[in-house]
Amino acid sequence: MNLKLYEKVRSNSLLFYGALFGIFFFFTGLLAPQLLTDVLNQINQELLSVFSTYYLWVGLIAVLAAVVIIILPIRKKRLGDQEPSYSYFSWVALLYSTGMGSGLLLRAVQEPVYYFKNSPVVTTDAKITALQYTFFHWGFTPWAMYSLFGLIVAYNLYVKKNTNLLDAIVPHAKNKWLKFTAILFIILITITGVIASLGLGTAQVVNGINYAFKVDYGTNFLLLMVVAIGIVATYSALTGLNKIIKFLADLDFTMSIILMVFIAYFLNFESFGYQTITAFYKYCLHFFEMSLSLGDYKTSESFTKDWTVFYWAFWLAWVPFTGIFIARISRGRTIKEFIITTILIPTVATVLWFSVFANAAFDIVSVGDANQFDNVFSSLFVFLEHFPLHHITFFIAGLLVLISIINSVDSAIFVLGMFSDNGNENPSKKHKFIWGFIITATALGLTAIGTTELLNGISNLLVIMALPFSFLYGYIVFFFFKNIVFKRKAGIASDKS
């Protein structure tokens, strides 16, 4: 087949199959939400019964692989010849808000309080154990997953000088149709991950509005919000990386720090410092046991499936677009700087974030209603009502959720545009517009299930989609190590002879 014709067919096919995927979930979610939920749940349960332990190993191996890279000589290499395009602050802000911004707001209070009331393991200090497991689910493992994929793409683009993004992801796949299938699947899982962010984040915004104004906007209002946010995110993506996307990332990062410092002002710093440092120390010390659910850190089957495996699948679903976006904004950085900044810095920031909100929440539930933070969508707003100026902090929290969702969606739109526009690092507006429409429509269909079933439905879809991607992810990582380690050894042996 003529090369230009092949490229044209491939680009159109990526858009076509992406649209088909979106159309399916749009109409199924609207016309048969219960059937969709039941089918996804059944498939998910079958997969989890076989692959739960496998997911745990995937998470652990991702962290170990990142550690190996940082001790290899390759760590000194620079990703490209030019100077970094972004300041350190903007670089961290972009990767942080894209990686898990809305999730940090969604789970800031609800998750650690849940662990406090329902300790995953036998413990003598429920607060420290709750923090420890929160750090575990949001710390080294997810960021290592993102970082490893992003590094491989950046290395192939800026060091190996692959011609475009599509070649940089699976450069070892010689068969063009095999490469096309891999890229297509990455697109589908990217859509899945971002609609999870859009659907869950929008549900949090609506629940916050309901709680703040004592109203009860239903599913129709939720759907309207999904459309509105999708439109804004699409417009943001159309303006390019250096305008609205960068501005929103900087604003989101700055306002998050302000909100966290405000809550920290009311903490008992002695107990806060002790619990945070102790929990982080135990997290690092027992990382292997927690990762594989062993020994004193062996959790129940239901906890492992509902929390750890769900999170690992969720992060895997976000790996393609987050990793590629990180690669796109990291040109000019050394590999050592890349690994440290994309794993250690976000992990420390996440530890501080959850510690501040969790310690304050622990004090509240210790003397009040222990169940007041059970609702994942409204828990943050219920929490903020316990502090002064809560009308202002309600507004800030709601704005942060909106910005985080928009930043996640516009980043995904940008990356998907790169895919369908033949790997172009600055995709055309036409491609970005089409992807914005597809993402919004798909999220609309899944959100039509309703907030009560939304989390369950999206969770199941993520776990299902993440499994086959994990095999592709392993393939990409394996060949990367084969090239940088084994070829280098062969070169050294050749030089000595």
C-alpha positions in Angstrom: 0.0 0.0 0.0 1.2 3.5 -0.8 2.7 5.1 2.4 0.7 8.3 2.1 -2.5 6.4 1.5 -1.8 4.1 4.5 -1.3 7.2 6.7 -4.5 8.7 5.5 -6.5 5.4 6.1 -4.9 5.0 9.5 -5.8 8.6 10.7 -9.3 8.3 9.5 -9.7 4.9 11.0 -8.5 6.1 14.4 -11.1 8.8 14.4 -13.8 6.4 13.1 -13.2 3.7 15.7 -12.9 6.3 18.5 -16.2 7.7 17.4 -17.8 4.3 17.2 -16.6 3.5 20.7 -18.1 6.8 22.0 -21.4 6.2 20.1 -21.8 2.8 21.6 -21.5 4.0 25.2 -23.5 7.1 24.5 -26.6 5.2 23.3 -26.2 2.3 25.7 -25.9 4.6 28.7 -29.0 6.5 27.6 -31.2 3.6 26.5 -30.1 0.7 28.7 -28.1 1.9 31.7 -29.0 -1.0 33.9 -28.0 -3.5 31.2 -24.7 -1.7 30.7 -24.0 -1.7 34.4 -24.8 -5.4 34.8 -22.7 -6.5 31.9 -19.7 -4.5 32.9 -20.0 -5.8 36.5 -20.2 -9.4 35.4 -17.2 -9.1 33.1 -15.3 -7.3 35.8 -15.9 -9.9 38.4 -14.7 -12.7 36.1 -11.5 -10.8 35.3 -10.8 -10.0 39.0 -11.2 -13.6 40.0 -8.2 -14.4 37.8 -6.1 -11.3 37.6 -6.1 -9.6 40.9 -2.6 -10.8 41.9 -1.3 -9.9 38.4 -2.4 -6.3 38.9 -0.5 -6.1 42.1 2.7 -7.3 40.4 2.2 -4.8 37.6 2.2 -2.0 40.1 5.3 -3.2 41.9 7.3 -3.9 38.7 6.6 -0.3 37.5 8.2 1.1 40.6 11.2 -1.3 40.5 11.7 -0.5 36.8 11.9 3.3 37.5 14.4 2.6 40.3 16.6 0.6 38.0 16.6 3.4 35.4 17.7 6.0 37.8 20.8 4.0 38.8 21.8 3.2 35.2 24.3 5.4 33.3 21.4 6.4 31.0 20.1 8.7 33.7 22.6 11.3 32.6 21.1 11.6 29.1 19.1 14.6 28.1 15.8 14.3 26.4 16.6 16.4 23.4 19.1 19.1 22.6 17.1 22.2 23.4 16.4 23.9 26.7 13.3 23.0 28.6 10.1 24.7 27.2 8.6 25.3 30.7 9.7 26.7 34.0 10.1 24.1 36.8 6.9 25.4 38.5 4.8 25.2 35.3 6.3 21.8 34.5 5.3 20.3 37.8 1.9 22.1 37.7 1.1 20.6 34.3 2.0 17.1 35.2 0.3 17.3 38.6 -3.0 18.7 37.4 -3.1 16.4 34.4 -2.1 13.3 36.4 -4.6 13.3 39.2 -5.9 16.8 40.1 -9.6 16.1 40.3 -9.1 12.7 42.0 -7.2 14.4 44.9 -10.2 16.6 45.5 -12.7 13.8 45.1 -10.9 11.5 47.6 -9.2 14.1 49.9 -11.4 13.4 52.9 -13.6 10.4 52.0 -10.8 7.8 51.4 -8.6 8.3 54.5 -11.7 8.5 56.8 -13.0 5.3 55.3 -9.7 3.5 56.1 -9.7 5.1 59.6 -13.2 3.6 60.2 -12.5 0.3 58.3 -8.8 -0.4 58.7 -7.5 -2.5 55.8 -5.2 -4.5 58.3 -5.0 -5.2 62.0 -3.5 -2.1 63.5 -2.7 -0.4 66.8 -3.0 3.1 65.3 -5.9 3.4 62.9 -5.0 7.0 61.9 -1.5 6.1 60.8 -2.6 3.0 58.9 -5.3 5.0 57.1 -2.7 7.5 56.0 -0.3 4.8 55.0 -2.8 3.1 52.7 -3.9 6.5 51.2 -0.2 7.2 50.4 0.1 3.7 49.0 -2.8 4.2 46.5 -1.8 7.7 45.4 2.0 7.7 45.8 5.0 6.0 44.1 3.1 3.3 42.1 0.7 5.5 40.0 3.4 8.1 39.3 5.9 5.3 38.4 3.4 4.0 35.9 3.0 7.4 34.3 6.7 8.2 34.4 7.9 5.0 32.9 5.6 5.2 29.9 6.3 9.0 29.5 10.0 8.4 29.7 10.0 5.7 27.0 8.0 7.9 24.6 10.2 11.0 25.3 13.4 8.9 24.9 12.2 7.5 21.6 11.2 10.9 20.3 14.0 13.2 21.6 17.0 10.8 21.9 16.4 8.1 19.4 14.8 10.7 17.0 11.8 8.6 16.0 9.9 10.4 13.3 6.6 11.0 15.2 4.6 10.0 18.3 3.1 6.8 16.8 6.5 5.4 16.0 7.8 6.4 19.5 5.3 4.3 21.4 5.8 1.0 19.7 9.0 1.3 17.6 9.7 -2.4 17.7 6.4 -3.4 16.1 7.4 -4.0 12.4 4.0 -4.9 11.2 2.1 -1.7 10.4 -1.3 -3.1 11.2 -0.1 -4.5 14.5 1.2 -1.0 15.3 -2.1 0.5 14.3 -4.0 -2.0 16.5 -1.8 -1.0 19.5 -2.3 2.7 18.9 -6.1 2.2 18.5 -6.3 0.4 21.8 -4.4 3.1 23.5 -6.8 5.6 22.1 -9.8 3.6 23.4 -8.3 3.3 26.9 -7.5 7.0 26.9 -11.1 7.8 26.2 -12.1 5.5 29.0 -9.8 7.1 31.5 -10.7 10.6 30.6 -14.5 10.0 30.7 -14.0 8.6 34.2 -12.4 11.9 35.2 -15.1 14.0 33.4 -18.0 11.9 34.8 -16.8 11.6 38.4 -15.5 15.1 38.6 -18.7 16.6 37.3 -20.7 14.5 39.8 -18.6 16.1 42.5 -19.3 19.6 41.3 -23.0 19.0 41.1 -23.1 17.4 44.6 -21.1 20.4 45.9 -23.6 22.8 44.4 -26.5 20.7 45.9 -24.9 20.8 49.3 -23.8 24.4 49.3 -27.2 25.8 48.2 -29.4 23.1 49.7 -30.9 22.2 46.4 -31.3 18.9 44.6 -30.4 19.1 41.0 -30.8 15.7 39.3 -29.4 13.8 36.4 -30.5 16.3 33.8 -28.4 19.1 35.4 -25.5 16.6 35.7 -25.7 15.9 32.0 -25.8 19.6 31.2 -22.7 20.2 33.3 -20.9 17.3 31.4 -21.6 19.0 28.1 -20.6 22.5 29.4 -17.3 21.2 30.8 -16.6 19.2 27.6 -17.1 22.4 25.5 -14.8 24.5 27.7 -12.1 21.7 27.7 -12.4 21.4 23.9 -11.9 25.1 23.5 -9.0 25.0 25.8 -7.3 22.3 23.8 -7.9 24.2 20.6 -5.8 27.1 21.9 -2.7 24.9 22.3 -0.4 24.0 25.2 1.0 27.4 26.0 -2.2 29.3 26.5 -5.2 28.1 28.5 -3.9 24.7 29.4 -0.7 26.1 30.9 -2.6 29.0 32.6 -5.2 26.6 34.2 -2.5 24.2 35.4 -0.6 27.1 37.1 -3.8 28.4 38.6 -5.0 25.0 39.8 -1.6 24.3 41.4 -1.5 27.7 43.2 -5.1 27.6 44.4 -4.6 24.0 45.7 -1.7 25.1 47.8 -3.7 28.0 49.2 -6.6 25.8 50.2 -4.2 23.2 51.7 -2.4 25.9 53.7 -5.7 27.3 55.0 -6.8 23.9 56.3 -3.3 23.3 57.8 -3.6 26.5 59.8 -6.2 24.7 62.1 -4.1 21.6 62.6 -2.2 20.5 65.7 1.2 20.5 64.1 2.7 18.2 66.7 0.3 15.3 66.0 0.2 16.2 62.3 3.9 15.9 61.9 4.2 12.7 63.9 1.4 10.9 62.1 2.5 12.1 58.6 6.2 11.2 59.1 5.4 7.8 60.8 2.8 6.9 58.1 5.2 7.8 55.3 8.1 5.9 56.9 5.9 2.8 57.3 4.7 3.1 53.8 8.3 3.1 52.5 9.4 0.4 54.9 6.6 -2.0 54.1 6.2 -1.1 50.4 6.7 -4.6 49.2 4.3 -6.2 51.6 1.6 -3.6 50.8 2.2 -4.0 47.1 1.7 -7.7 47.1 -0.7 -8.0 50.1 1.7 -10.1 52.2 2.3 -10.8 55.9 1.0 -8.2 58.3 -0.2 -6.2 55.3 -2.3 -8.9 53.8 -5.7 -7.3 53.1 -9.0 -9.0 52.5 -9.9 -10.2 49.0 -12.7 -7.6 48.8 -10.4 -4.7 49.9 -7.7 -5.7 47.4 -10.2 -5.9 44.5 -12.3 -2.8 45.5 -9.5 -0.5 46.3 -5.9 -1.5 45.3 -6.7 -3.4 42.1 -9.3 -0.7 41.1 -6.7 2.0 41.6 -4.0 0.2 39.7 -6.4 -0.3 36.8 -7.5 3.3 37.0 -3.9 4.5 36.9 -3.2 2.2 34.0 -6.1 3.6 32.1 -4.6 7.0 32.5 -1.1 6.0 31.6 -1.2 6.6 27.8 -2.5 10.1 27.7 -0.8 11.2 31.0 2.5 9.6 30.1 2.5 11.0 26.5 1.5 14.5 27.8 4.3 14.4 30.3 6.7 13.4 27.5 5.5 16.3 25.4 6.2 18.9 28.1 9.5 17.4 29.3 11.8 17.9 26.3 15.2 19.2 27.5 15.2 17.5 30.9 17.7 14.9 31.9 16.4 11.4 32.5 17.4 11.6 36.2 15.5 14.9 36.5 12.5 13.4 34.7 12.3 10.4 37.0 12.7 12.3 40.2 10.3 15.1 39.3 7.6 12.9 37.9 7.6 10.3 40.7 9.2 11.7 43.9 7.9 15.4 43.8 4.3 14.5 43.1 4.4 11.7 45.7 5.6 14.1 48.4 3.0 16.7 47.4 0.3 14.1 47.5 1.5 12.9 51.0 1.2 16.5 52.3 -2.2 17.1 50.7 -3.8 14.0 52.1 -2.1 14.4 55.5 -3.5 17.9 55.9 -7.1 17.0 55.0 -7.1 13.6 56.6 -5.7 14.7 60.0 -8.3 17.5 60.2 -11.0 15.0 59.2 -9.9 12.5 61.8 -10.3 15.1 64.5 -13.8 15.9 63.2 -15.1 12.3 63.1 -13.5 11.5 66.5 -16.0 13.9 68.2 -18.9 13.9 65.7 -20.8 11.9 63.2 -18.5 9.1 61.9 -20.5 8.7 58.7 -20.7 12.3 57.5 -17.9 11.9 54.9 -19.2 8.7 53.4 -20.4 10.3 50.2 -17.4 10.5 47.9 -19.0 13.3 45.8 -20.0 15.7 48.6 -17.5 14.7 51.4 -15.1 17.6 50.6 -17.8 20.2 50.9 -19.2 18.6 54.1 -15.7 18.8 55.5 -15.1 22.5 54.6 -18.3 23.5 56.4 -16.5 22.7 59.7 -14.1 25.6 59.1 -14.5 29.4 58.9 -15.1 31.1 55.6 -16.7 28.0 54.3 -18.7 29.8 51.6 -15.4 31.1 50.2 -13.7 27.7 50.4 -16.8 26.0 48.8 -16.3 28.3 45.8 -12.5 27.6 45.7 -13.0 23.8 46.0 -15.7 23.8 43.3 -13.5 26.0 41.0 -10.5 23.6 41.7 -12.6 20.6 40.7 -13.8 22.3 37.5 -10.2 23.4 36.6 -8.8 19.9 37.3 -11.5 18.3 35.1 -10.9 20.7 32.3 -7.2 20.2 32.5 -7.5 16.5 32.4 -9.9 16.5 29.5 -8.1 19.2 27.4 -4.8 17.3 27.9 -6.4 14.1 26.7 -7.9 15.9 23.7 -4.5 17.2 22.8 -2.9 13.8 23.0 -5.6 12.1 21.1 -5.2 14.8 18.4 -1.5 13.9 18.2 -2.5 10.2 17.6 -5.0 10.8 14.9 -3.0 13.6 13.2 -0.2 11.2 12.3 1.8 11.7 15.5 2.0 15.5 15.0 3.2 17.1 18.2 0.9 20.1 17.5 -2.2 18.5 16.1 -4.7 20.4 13.9 -7.7 22.0 15.4 -10.0 19.7 13.4 -8.6 16.6 15.1 -8.8 18.2 18.6 -12.4 19.4 17.9 -13.5 15.9 16.9 -11.9 14.3 19.9 -13.5 16.8 22.2 -16.9 15.9 20.8 -16.3 12.2 21.1 -15.1 12.4 24.7 -18.0 14.6 25.7 -20.6 12.4 24.0 -19.1 9.2 25.6 -19.1 10.8 29.1 -22.6 11.9 28.5 -23.8 8.3 27.9 -22.0 6.9 30.9 -23.1 9.7 33.2 -26.7 9.0 32.2 -26.4 5.9 34.4 -26.8 8.3 37.3 -24.5 9.3 40.2 -25.4 6.3 42.3 -24.2 3.9 39.7 -21.6 6.1 38.0 -18.6 5.1 40.1 -19.4 1.4 39.9 -20.0 1.5 36.1 -16.8 3.5 35.3 -14.8 1.4 37.7 -15.8 -1.8 36.0 -15.1 -0.4 32.5 -11.6 0.8 33.6 -10.6 -2.5 35.1 -11.8 -4.3 31.9 -9.9 -1.9 29.6 -6.8 -1.8 31.7 -6.1 -5.5 31.5 -5.2 -5.8 27.8 -3.4 -2.5 28.0 -1.2 -3.8 30.8 0.1 -6.5 28.4 1.0 -3.9 25.8 2.6 -1.8 28.5 4.7 -4.7 29.6 5.8 -5.3 26.0 6.8 -1.6 25.6 8.8 -1.6 28.8 10.5 -4.9 28.1 11.8 -3.7 24.7 13.0 -0.4 26.2 15.1 -2.2 28.8 16.3 -4.7 26.2 17.6 -1.8 24.1 19.2 0.4 26.8 20.7 -2.4 28.9 21.5 -5.4 26.7 22.6 -3.5 23.7 24.8 -1.3 25.8 26.4 -4.4 27.4 26.9 -5.8 23.9 28.6 -2.6 22.9 30.9 -2.6 25.9 31.9 -6.2 25.2 32.6 -5.3 21.6 34.8 -2.4 22.6 36.8 -4.6 25.0 37.4 -7.2 22.3 
